[in-house]
Amino acid sequence: MSRWASATMQFNGLHEPDAERLLAAIWCVLEKHSLRTPLLDARTASARIDVTLTFQSAGERTLVQKELVRINV
């Protein structure tokens, strides 16, 4: 496993409004904890969006993931 594999979050098949809400929530968490912006890859497939975020570390990904669960996103 590469060092980036554990630092990646992936969301598949999102509708546009859901993808926007998700990214807004993630950016609030990044700002709250003064984290760097992750590498963002967004792809469309039909009317759905796939989003992949690659963080600087697995620890940053874990922190963001826990915050998203806490705020129920």
PyMOL Python script that loads the backbone (N, CA, C, O; Angstrom):
from pymol import cmd

cmd.read_pdbstr("""\
ATOM      1  N   MET A   1       0.846  -1.180   0.000  1.00  0.00           N
ATOM      2  CA  MET A   1       0.000   0.000   0.000  1.00  0.00           C
ATOM      3  C   MET A   1       0.888   1.239   0.000  1.00  0.00           C
ATOM      4  O   MET A   1       1.841   1.317   0.775  1.00  0.00           O
ATOM      5  N   SER A   2       0.584   2.205  -0.861  1.00  0.00           N
ATOM      6  CA  SER A   2       1.372   3.428  -0.895  1.00  0.00           C
ATOM      7  C   SER A   2       1.034   4.304   0.298  1.00  0.00           C
ATOM      8  O   SER A   2       0.006   4.118   0.950  1.00  0.00           O
ATOM      9  N   ARG A   3       1.908   5.260   0.575  1.00  0.00           N
ATOM     10  CA  ARG A   3       1.657   6.131   1.721  1.00  0.00           C
ATOM     11  C   ARG A   3       0.427   6.991   1.503  1.00  0.00           C
ATOM     12  O   ARG A   3      -0.189   7.429   2.475  1.00  0.00           O
ATOM     13  N   TRP A   4       0.043   7.249   0.240  1.00  0.00           N
ATOM     14  CA  TRP A   4      -1.134   8.067  -0.040  1.00  0.00           C
ATOM     15  C   TRP A   4      -2.437   7.285   0.079  1.00  0.00           C
ATOM     16  O   TRP A   4      -3.497   7.875   0.289  1.00  0.00           O
ATOM     17  N   ALA A   5      -2.368   5.975  -0.052  1.00  0.00           N
ATOM     18  CA  ALA A   5      -3.597   5.178  -0.041  1.00  0.00           C
ATOM     19  C   ALA A   5      -4.395   5.404   1.235  1.00  0.00           C
ATOM     20  O   ALA A   5      -5.619   5.533   1.187  1.00  0.00           O
ATOM     21  N   SER A   6      -3.719   5.451   2.365  1.00  0.00           N
ATOM     22  CA  SER A   6      -4.432   5.622   3.624  1.00  0.00           C
ATOM     23  C   SER A   6      -4.826   7.076   3.859  1.00  0.00           C
ATOM     24  O   SER A   6      -5.573   7.370   4.792  1.00  0.00           O
ATOM     25  N   ALA A   7      -4.338   7.981   3.030  1.00  0.00           N
ATOM     26  CA  ALA A   7      -4.654   9.396   3.185  1.00  0.00           C
ATOM     27  C   ALA A   7      -5.762   9.832   2.225  1.00  0.00           C
ATOM     28  O   ALA A   7      -5.991  11.028   2.045  1.00  0.00           O
ATOM     29  N   THR A   8      -6.441   8.880   1.617  1.00  0.00           N
ATOM     30  CA  THR A   8      -7.430   9.181   0.587  1.00  0.00           C
ATOM     31  C   THR A   8      -8.851   8.900   1.067  1.00  0.00           C
ATOM     32  O   THR A   8      -9.121   7.884   1.708  1.00  0.00           O
ATOM     33  N   MET A   9      -9.746   9.822   0.742  1.00  0.00           N
ATOM     34  CA  MET A   9     -11.182   9.635   0.959  1.00  0.00           C
ATOM     35  C   MET A   9     -11.838   9.664  -0.417  1.00  0.00           C
ATOM     36  O   MET A   9     -11.502  10.499  -1.257  1.00  0.00           O
ATOM     37  N   GLN A  10     -12.775   8.748  -0.640  1.00  0.00           N
ATOM     38  CA  GLN A  10     -13.443   8.699  -1.930  1.00  0.00           C
ATOM     39  C   GLN A  10     -14.950   8.638  -1.728  1.00  0.00           C
ATOM     40  O   GLN A  10     -15.455   7.913  -0.871  1.00  0.00           O
ATOM     41  N   PHE A  11     -15.650   9.413  -2.536  1.00  0.00           N
ATOM     42  CA  PHE A  11     -17.110   9.459  -2.516  1.00  0.00           C
ATOM     43  C   PHE A  11     -17.579   9.276  -3.951  1.00  0.00           C
ATOM     44  O   PHE A  11     -17.192  10.037  -4.838  1.00  0.00           O
ATOM     45  N   ASN A  12     -18.402   8.280  -4.176  1.00  0.00           N
ATOM     46  CA  ASN A  12     -18.837   7.953  -5.543  1.00  0.00           C
ATOM     47  C   ASN A  12     -20.337   8.127  -5.712  1.00  0.00           C
ATOM     48  O   ASN A  12     -21.116   7.880  -4.791  1.00  0.00           O
ATOM     49  N   GLY A  13     -20.724   8.553  -6.893  1.00  0.00           N
ATOM     50  CA  GLY A  13     -22.132   8.609  -7.262  1.00  0.00           C
ATOM     51  C   GLY A  13     -22.935   9.687  -6.563  1.00  0.00           C
ATOM     52  O   GLY A  13     -24.119   9.492  -6.289  1.00  0.00           O
ATOM     53  N   LEU A  14     -22.313  10.826  -6.267  1.00  0.00           N
ATOM     54  CA  LEU A  14     -23.023  11.909  -5.591  1.00  0.00           C
ATOM     55  C   LEU A  14     -23.796  12.760  -6.591  1.00  0.00           C
ATOM     56  O   LEU A  14     -23.338  12.986  -7.711  1.00  0.00           O
ATOM     57  N   HIS A  15     -24.959  13.226  -6.183  1.00  0.00           N
ATOM     58  CA  HIS A  15     -25.673  14.243  -6.960  1.00  0.00           C
ATOM     59  C   HIS A  15     -24.983  15.572  -6.686  1.00  0.00           C
ATOM     60  O   HIS A  15     -24.363  15.740  -5.636  1.00  0.00           O
ATOM     61  N   GLU A  16     -25.081  16.504  -7.603  1.00  0.00           N
ATOM     62  CA  GLU A  16     -24.369  17.782  -7.475  1.00  0.00           C
ATOM     63  C   GLU A  16     -24.618  18.494  -6.140  1.00  0.00           C
ATOM     64  O   GLU A  16     -23.653  18.923  -5.508  1.00  0.00           O
ATOM     65  N   PRO A  17     -25.877  18.640  -5.680  1.00  0.00           N
ATOM     66  CA  PRO A  17     -26.080  19.332  -4.397  1.00  0.00           C
ATOM     67  C   PRO A  17     -25.411  18.606  -3.218  1.00  0.00           C
ATOM     68  O   PRO A  17     -24.908  19.245  -2.293  1.00  0.00           O
ATOM     69  N   ASP A  18     -25.410  17.279  -3.260  1.00  0.00           N
ATOM     70  CA  ASP A  18     -24.763  16.509  -2.194  1.00  0.00           C
ATOM     71  C   ASP A  18     -23.248  16.690  -2.225  1.00  0.00           C
ATOM     72  O   ASP A  18     -22.613  16.803  -1.177  1.00  0.00           O
ATOM     73  N   ALA A  19     -22.678  16.716  -3.408  1.00  0.00           N
ATOM     74  CA  ALA A  19     -21.238  16.929  -3.544  1.00  0.00           C
ATOM     75  C   ALA A  19     -20.863  18.321  -3.039  1.00  0.00           C
ATOM     76  O   ALA A  19     -19.849  18.483  -2.360  1.00  0.00           O
ATOM     77  N   GLU A  20     -21.666  19.312  -3.363  1.00  0.00           N
ATOM     78  CA  GLU A  20     -21.407  20.678  -2.891  1.00  0.00           C
ATOM     79  C   GLU A  20     -21.473  20.761  -1.370  1.00  0.00           C
ATOM     80  O   GLU A  20     -20.612  21.381  -0.747  1.00  0.00           O
ATOM     81  N   ARG A  21     -22.484  20.144  -0.769  1.00  0.00           N
ATOM     82  CA  ARG A  21     -22.614  20.161   0.693  1.00  0.00           C
ATOM     83  C   ARG A  21     -21.444  19.440   1.358  1.00  0.00           C
ATOM     84  O   ARG A  21     -20.908  19.906   2.363  1.00  0.00           O
ATOM     85  N   LEU A  22     -21.060  18.314   0.797  1.00  0.00           N
ATOM     86  CA  LEU A  22     -19.947  17.548   1.330  1.00  0.00           C
ATOM     87  C   LEU A  22     -18.657  18.360   1.299  1.00  0.00           C
ATOM     88  O   LEU A  22     -17.947  18.440   2.302  1.00  0.00           O
ATOM     89  N   LEU A  23     -18.351  18.961   0.150  1.00  0.00           N
ATOM     90  CA  LEU A  23     -17.124  19.738   0.029  1.00  0.00           C
ATOM     91  C   LEU A  23     -17.142  20.966   0.939  1.00  0.00           C
ATOM     92  O   LEU A  23     -16.112  21.325   1.511  1.00  0.00           O
ATOM     93  N   ALA A  24     -18.288  21.605   1.077  1.00  0.00           N
ATOM     94  CA  ALA A  24     -18.391  22.757   1.983  1.00  0.00           C
ATOM     95  C   ALA A  24     -18.122  22.324   3.425  1.00  0.00           C
ATOM     96  O   ALA A  24     -17.424  23.018   4.163  1.00  0.00           O
ATOM     97  N   ALA A  25     -18.673  21.182   3.823  1.00  0.00           N
ATOM     98  CA  ALA A  25     -18.453  20.683   5.183  1.00  0.00           C
ATOM     99  C   ALA A  25     -16.981  20.335   5.398  1.00  0.00           C
ATOM    100  O   ALA A  25     -16.419  20.631   6.452  1.00  0.00           O
ATOM    101  N   ILE A  26     -16.368  19.715   4.414  1.00  0.00           N
ATOM    102  CA  ILE A  26     -14.952  19.354   4.528  1.00  0.00           C
ATOM    103  C   ILE A  26     -14.103  20.613   4.651  1.00  0.00           C
ATOM    104  O   ILE A  26     -13.183  20.663   5.467  1.00  0.00           O
ATOM    105  N   TRP A  27     -14.402  21.621   3.852  1.00  0.00           N
ATOM    106  CA  TRP A  27     -13.605  22.851   3.925  1.00  0.00           C
ATOM    107  C   TRP A  27     -13.770  23.544   5.276  1.00  0.00           C
ATOM    108  O   TRP A  27     -12.817  24.145   5.772  1.00  0.00           O
ATOM    109  N   CYS A  28     -14.939  23.477   5.872  1.00  0.00           N
ATOM    110  CA  CYS A  28     -15.118  24.040   7.218  1.00  0.00           C
ATOM    111  C   CYS A  28     -14.228  23.312   8.226  1.00  0.00           C
ATOM    112  O   CYS A  28     -13.625  23.941   9.095  1.00  0.00           O
ATOM    113  N   VAL A  29     -14.149  22.003   8.108  1.00  0.00           N
ATOM    114  CA  VAL A  29     -13.283  21.214   8.998  1.00  0.00           C
ATOM    115  C   VAL A  29     -11.818  21.576   8.759  1.00  0.00           C
ATOM    116  O   VAL A  29     -11.057  21.732   9.714  1.00  0.00           O
ATOM    117  N   LEU A  30     -11.421  21.708   7.509  1.00  0.00           N
ATOM    118  CA  LEU A  30     -10.040  22.076   7.199  1.00  0.00           C
ATOM    119  C   LEU A  30      -9.683  23.420   7.829  1.00  0.00           C
ATOM    120  O   LEU A  30      -8.617  23.569   8.426  1.00  0.00           O
ATOM    121  N   GLU A  31     -10.578  24.393   7.693  1.00  0.00           N
ATOM    122  CA  GLU A  31     -10.328  25.713   8.264  1.00  0.00           C
ATOM    123  C   GLU A  31     -10.298  25.663   9.795  1.00  0.00           C
ATOM    124  O   GLU A  31      -9.441  26.282  10.425  1.00  0.00           O
ATOM    125  N   LYS A  32     -11.228  24.930  10.381  1.00  0.00           N
ATOM    126  CA  LYS A  32     -11.297  24.823  11.839  1.00  0.00           C
ATOM    127  C   LYS A  32      -9.997  24.293  12.425  1.00  0.00           C
ATOM    128  O   LYS A  32      -9.563  24.748  13.483  1.00  0.00           O
ATOM    129  N   HIS A  33      -9.374  23.339  11.750  1.00  0.00           N
ATOM    130  CA  HIS A  33      -8.170  22.692  12.262  1.00  0.00           C
ATOM    131  C   HIS A  33      -6.883  23.173  11.567  1.00  0.00           C
ATOM    132  O   HIS A  33      -5.810  22.604  11.766  1.00  0.00           O
ATOM    133  N   SER A  34      -7.008  24.218  10.760  1.00  0.00           N
ATOM    134  CA  SER A  34      -5.865  24.795  10.032  1.00  0.00           C
ATOM    135  C   SER A  34      -5.099  23.738   9.238  1.00  0.00           C
ATOM    136  O   SER A  34      -3.869  23.687   9.263  1.00  0.00           O
ATOM    137  N   LEU A  35      -5.852  22.903   8.539  1.00  0.00           N
ATOM    138  CA  LEU A  35      -5.240  21.855   7.711  1.00  0.00           C
ATOM    139  C   LEU A  35      -5.051  22.358   6.283  1.00  0.00           C
ATOM    140  O   LEU A  35      -5.784  23.229   5.812  1.00  0.00           O
ATOM    141  N   ARG A  36      -4.075  21.804   5.619  1.00  0.00           N
ATOM    142  CA  ARG A  36      -3.838  22.152   4.217  1.00  0.00           C
ATOM    143  C   ARG A  36      -4.939  21.574   3.336  1.00  0.00           C
ATOM    144  O   ARG A  36      -5.563  20.566   3.667  1.00  0.00           O
ATOM    145  N   THR A  37      -5.155  22.229   2.228  1.00  0.00           N
ATOM    146  CA  THR A  37      -6.139  21.764   1.265  1.00  0.00           C
ATOM    147  C   THR A  37      -5.662  20.453   0.642  1.00  0.00           C
ATOM    148  O   THR A  37      -4.534  20.379   0.155  1.00  0.00           O
ATOM    149  N   PRO A  38      -6.503  19.420   0.653  1.00  0.00           N
ATOM    150  CA  PRO A  38      -6.106  18.153   0.029  1.00  0.00           C
ATOM    151  C   PRO A  38      -6.164  18.255  -1.492  1.00  0.00           C
ATOM    152  O   PRO A  38      -6.803  19.147  -2.050  1.00  0.00           O
ATOM    153  N   LEU A  39      -5.490  17.332  -2.136  1.00  0.00           N
ATOM    154  CA  LEU A  39      -5.597  17.205  -3.584  1.00  0.00           C
ATOM    155  C   LEU A  39      -7.020  16.743  -3.887  1.00  0.00           C
ATOM    156  O   LEU A  39      -7.503  15.781  -3.289  1.00  0.00           O
ATOM    157  N   LEU A  40      -7.680  17.415  -4.798  1.00  0.00           N
ATOM    158  CA  LEU A  40      -9.079  17.118  -5.118  1.00  0.00           C
ATOM    159  C   LEU A  40      -9.188  16.664  -6.555  1.00  0.00           C
ATOM    160  O   LEU A  40      -8.685  17.316  -7.470  1.00  0.00           O
ATOM    161  N   ASP A  41      -9.857  15.529  -6.742  1.00  0.00           N
ATOM    162  CA  ASP A  41     -10.148  15.026  -8.080  1.00  0.00           C
ATOM    163  C   ASP A  41     -11.650  14.796  -8.140  1.00  0.00           C
ATOM    164  O   ASP A  41     -12.192  14.015  -7.359  1.00  0.00           O
ATOM    165  N   ALA A  42     -12.321  15.470  -9.061  1.00  0.00           N
ATOM    166  CA  ALA A  42     -13.764  15.297  -9.228  1.00  0.00           C
ATOM    167  C   ALA A  42     -14.024  14.882 -10.674  1.00  0.00           C
ATOM    168  O   ALA A  42     -13.511  15.487 -11.616  1.00  0.00           O
ATOM    169  N   ARG A  43     -14.827  13.844 -10.821  1.00  0.00           N
ATOM    170  CA  ARG A  43     -15.165  13.329 -12.161  1.00  0.00           C
ATOM    171  C   ARG A  43     -16.665  13.141 -12.246  1.00  0.00           C
ATOM    172  O   ARG A  43     -17.322  12.772 -11.273  1.00  0.00           O
ATOM    173  N   THR A  44     -17.181  13.399 -13.407  1.00  0.00           N
ATOM    174  CA  THR A  44     -18.611  13.199 -13.611  1.00  0.00           C
ATOM    175  C   THR A  44     -18.849  11.944 -14.424  1.00  0.00           C
ATOM    176  O   THR A  44     -18.102  11.616 -15.346  1.00  0.00           O
ATOM    177  N   ALA A  45     -19.907  11.257 -14.055  1.00  0.00           N
ATOM    178  CA  ALA A  45     -20.356  10.073 -14.783  1.00  0.00           C
ATOM    179  C   ALA A  45     -21.870  10.168 -14.853  1.00  0.00           C
ATOM    180  O   ALA A  45     -22.564   9.959 -13.858  1.00  0.00           O
ATOM    181  N   SER A  46     -22.370  10.481 -16.025  1.00  0.00           N
ATOM    182  CA  SER A  46     -23.800  10.762 -16.210  1.00  0.00           C
ATOM    183  C   SER A  46     -24.161  11.960 -15.350  1.00  0.00           C
ATOM    184  O   SER A  46     -23.539  13.016 -15.466  1.00  0.00           O
ATOM    185  N   ALA A  47     -25.147  11.811 -14.497  1.00  0.00           N
ATOM    186  CA  ALA A  47     -25.573  12.925 -13.648  1.00  0.00           C
ATOM    187  C   ALA A  47     -24.954  12.825 -12.252  1.00  0.00           C
ATOM    188  O   ALA A  47     -25.373  13.537 -11.339  1.00  0.00           O
ATOM    189  N   ARG A  48     -23.982  11.964 -12.083  1.00  0.00           N
ATOM    190  CA  ARG A  48     -23.371  11.737 -10.781  1.00  0.00           C
ATOM    191  C   ARG A  48     -21.930  12.242 -10.769  1.00  0.00           C
ATOM    192  O   ARG A  48     -21.295  12.380 -11.814  1.00  0.00           O
ATOM    193  N   ILE A  49     -21.430  12.514  -9.559  1.00  0.00           N
ATOM    194  CA  ILE A  49     -20.071  13.016  -9.394  1.00  0.00           C
ATOM    195  C   ILE A  49     -19.302  12.078  -8.472  1.00  0.00           C
ATOM    196  O   ILE A  49     -19.816  11.656  -7.436  1.00  0.00           O
ATOM    197  N   ASP A  50     -18.078  11.757  -8.848  1.00  0.00           N
ATOM    198  CA  ASP A  50     -17.158  11.005  -8.002  1.00  0.00           C
ATOM    199  C   ASP A  50     -16.098  11.980  -7.509  1.00  0.00           C
ATOM    200  O   ASP A  50     -15.511  12.715  -8.302  1.00  0.00           O
ATOM    201  N   VAL A  51     -15.852  11.989  -6.211  1.00  0.00           N
ATOM    202  CA  VAL A  51     -14.892  12.902  -5.601  1.00  0.00           C
ATOM    203  C   VAL A  51     -13.846  12.084  -4.856  1.00  0.00           C
ATOM    204  O   VAL A  51     -14.179  11.191  -4.077  1.00  0.00           O
ATOM    205  N   THR A  52     -12.576  12.400  -5.104  1.00  0.00           N
ATOM    206  CA  THR A  52     -11.475  11.792  -4.368  1.00  0.00           C
ATOM    207  C   THR A  52     -10.645  12.913  -3.759  1.00  0.00           C
ATOM    208  O   THR A  52     -10.229  13.842  -4.452  1.00  0.00           O
ATOM    209  N   LEU A  53     -10.409  12.815  -2.459  1.00  0.00           N
ATOM    210  CA  LEU A  53      -9.577  13.776  -1.741  1.00  0.00           C
ATOM    211  C   LEU A  53      -8.350  13.046  -1.223  1.00  0.00           C
ATOM    212  O   LEU A  53      -8.468  11.994  -0.595  1.00  0.00           O
ATOM    213  N   THR A  54      -7.171  13.602  -1.483  1.00  0.00           N
ATOM    214  CA  THR A  54      -5.935  13.011  -0.983  1.00  0.00           C
ATOM    215  C   THR A  54      -5.283  14.013  -0.042  1.00  0.00           C
ATOM    216  O   THR A  54      -4.840  15.084  -0.458  1.00  0.00           O
ATOM    217  N   PHE A  55      -5.233  13.646   1.226  1.00  0.00           N
ATOM    218  CA  PHE A  55      -4.702  14.510   2.272  1.00  0.00           C
ATOM    219  C   PHE A  55      -3.197  14.341   2.413  1.00  0.00           C
ATOM    220  O   PHE A  55      -2.617  13.409   1.856  1.00  0.00           O
ATOM    221  N   GLN A  56      -2.571  15.237   3.152  1.00  0.00           N
ATOM    222  CA  GLN A  56      -1.131  15.180   3.396  1.00  0.00           C
ATOM    223  C   GLN A  56      -0.746  13.947   4.209  1.00  0.00           C
ATOM    224  O   GLN A  56       0.366  13.434   4.087  1.00  0.00           O
ATOM    225  N   SER A  57      -1.685  13.473   5.046  1.00  0.00           N
ATOM    226  CA  SER A  57      -1.390  12.311   5.883  1.00  0.00           C
ATOM    227  C   SER A  57      -2.670  11.562   6.206  1.00  0.00           C
ATOM    228  O   SER A  57      -3.775  12.085   6.062  1.00  0.00           O
ATOM    229  N   ALA A  58      -2.491  10.325   6.645  1.00  0.00           N
ATOM    230  CA  ALA A  58      -3.642   9.531   7.084  1.00  0.00           C
ATOM    231  C   ALA A  58      -4.271  10.159   8.323  1.00  0.00           C
ATOM    232  O   ALA A  58      -5.481  10.061   8.524  1.00  0.00           O
ATOM    233  N   GLY A  59      -3.460  10.797   9.146  1.00  0.00           N
ATOM    234  CA  GLY A  59      -3.980  11.459  10.347  1.00  0.00           C
ATOM    235  C   GLY A  59      -4.926  12.595  10.008  1.00  0.00           C
ATOM    236  O   GLY A  59      -5.957  12.760  10.661  1.00  0.00           O
ATOM    237  N   GLU A  60      -4.587  13.382   8.992  1.00  0.00           N
ATOM    238  CA  GLU A  60      -5.477  14.455   8.562  1.00  0.00           C
ATOM    239  C   GLU A  60      -6.786  13.883   8.028  1.00  0.00           C
ATOM    240  O   GLU A  60      -7.864  14.392   8.337  1.00  0.00           O
ATOM    241  N   ARG A  61      -6.689  12.827   7.227  1.00  0.00           N
ATOM    242  CA  ARG A  61      -7.900  12.196   6.701  1.00  0.00           C
ATOM    243  C   ARG A  61      -8.777  11.692   7.834  1.00  0.00           C
ATOM    244  O   ARG A  61      -9.993  11.882   7.808  1.00  0.00           O
ATOM    245  N   THR A  62      -8.177  11.055   8.825  1.00  0.00           N
ATOM    246  CA  THR A  62      -8.930  10.527   9.963  1.00  0.00           C
ATOM    247  C   THR A  62      -9.616  11.648  10.728  1.00  0.00           C
ATOM    248  O   THR A  62     -10.773  11.508  11.124  1.00  0.00           O
ATOM    249  N   LEU A  63      -8.920  12.754  10.938  1.00  0.00           N
ATOM    250  CA  LEU A  63      -9.502  13.893  11.647  1.00  0.00           C
ATOM    251  C   LEU A  63     -10.712  14.433  10.897  1.00  0.00           C
ATOM    252  O   LEU A  63     -11.759  14.677  11.496  1.00  0.00           O
ATOM    253  N   VAL A  64     -10.573  14.617   9.599  1.00  0.00           N
ATOM    254  CA  VAL A  64     -11.690  15.119   8.790  1.00  0.00           C
ATOM    255  C   VAL A  64     -12.847  14.126   8.812  1.00  0.00           C
ATOM    256  O   VAL A  64     -14.005  14.521   8.951  1.00  0.00           O
ATOM    257  N   GLN A  65     -12.540  12.855   8.679  1.00  0.00           N
ATOM    258  CA  GLN A  65     -13.579  11.827   8.679  1.00  0.00           C
ATOM    259  C   GLN A  65     -14.351  11.832  10.005  1.00  0.00           C
ATOM    260  O   GLN A  65     -15.579  11.746  10.004  1.00  0.00           O
ATOM    261  N   LYS A  66     -13.649  11.931  11.120  1.00  0.00           N
ATOM    262  CA  LYS A  66     -14.307  11.966  12.434  1.00  0.00           C
ATOM    263  C   LYS A  66     -15.186  13.199  12.583  1.00  0.00           C
ATOM    264  O   LYS A  66     -16.286  13.119  13.129  1.00  0.00           O
ATOM    265  N   GLU A  67     -14.704  14.339  12.098  1.00  0.00           N
ATOM    266  CA  GLU A  67     -15.501  15.566  12.178  1.00  0.00           C
ATOM    267  C   GLU A  67     -16.767  15.456  11.314  1.00  0.00           C
ATOM    268  O   GLU A  67     -17.832  15.927  11.714  1.00  0.00           O
ATOM    269  N   LEU A  68     -16.653  14.844  10.147  1.00  0.00           N
ATOM    270  CA  LEU A  68     -17.828  14.686   9.292  1.00  0.00           C
ATOM    271  C   LEU A  68     -18.873  13.809   9.962  1.00  0.00           C
ATOM    272  O   LEU A  68     -20.069  14.083   9.868  1.00  0.00           O
ATOM    273  N   VAL A  69     -18.429  12.759  10.637  1.00  0.00           N
ATOM    274  CA  VAL A  69     -19.358  11.884  11.366  1.00  0.00           C
ATOM    275  C   VAL A  69     -19.997  12.670  12.512  1.00  0.00           C
ATOM    276  O   VAL A  69     -21.198  12.565  12.761  1.00  0.00           O
ATOM    277  N   ARG A  70     -19.172  13.456  13.203  1.00  0.00           N
ATOM    278  CA  ARG A  70     -19.663  14.232  14.356  1.00  0.00           C
ATOM    279  C   ARG A  70     -20.737  15.220  13.943  1.00  0.00           C
ATOM    280  O   ARG A  70     -21.726  15.402  14.653  1.00  0.00           O
ATOM    281  N   ILE A  71     -20.543  15.866  12.786  1.00  0.00           N
ATOM    282  CA  ILE A  71     -21.538  16.856  12.340  1.00  0.00           C
ATOM    283  C   ILE A  71     -22.602  16.228  11.434  1.00  0.00           C
ATOM    284  O   ILE A  71     -23.448  16.918  10.864  1.00  0.00           O
ATOM    285  N   ASN A  72     -22.530  14.891  11.321  1.00  0.00           N
ATOM    286  CA  ASN A  72     -23.564  14.116  10.613  1.00  0.00           C
ATOM    287  C   ASN A  72     -23.653  14.443   9.126  1.00  0.00           C
ATOM    288  O   ASN A  72     -24.737  14.692   8.599  1.00  0.00           O
ATOM    289  N   VAL A  73     -22.509  14.440   8.459  1.00  0.00           N
ATOM    290  CA  VAL A  73     -22.488  14.675   6.999  1.00  0.00           C
ATOM    291  C   VAL A  73     -22.340  13.348   6.307  1.00  0.00           C
ATOM    292  O   VAL A  73     -22.298  13.294   5.078  1.00  0.00           O
TER     293      VAL A  73
END
""", "prot")
cmd.dss("prot")
cmd.show_as("cartoon", "prot")
cmd.util.cbc("prot")
cmd.orient("prot")
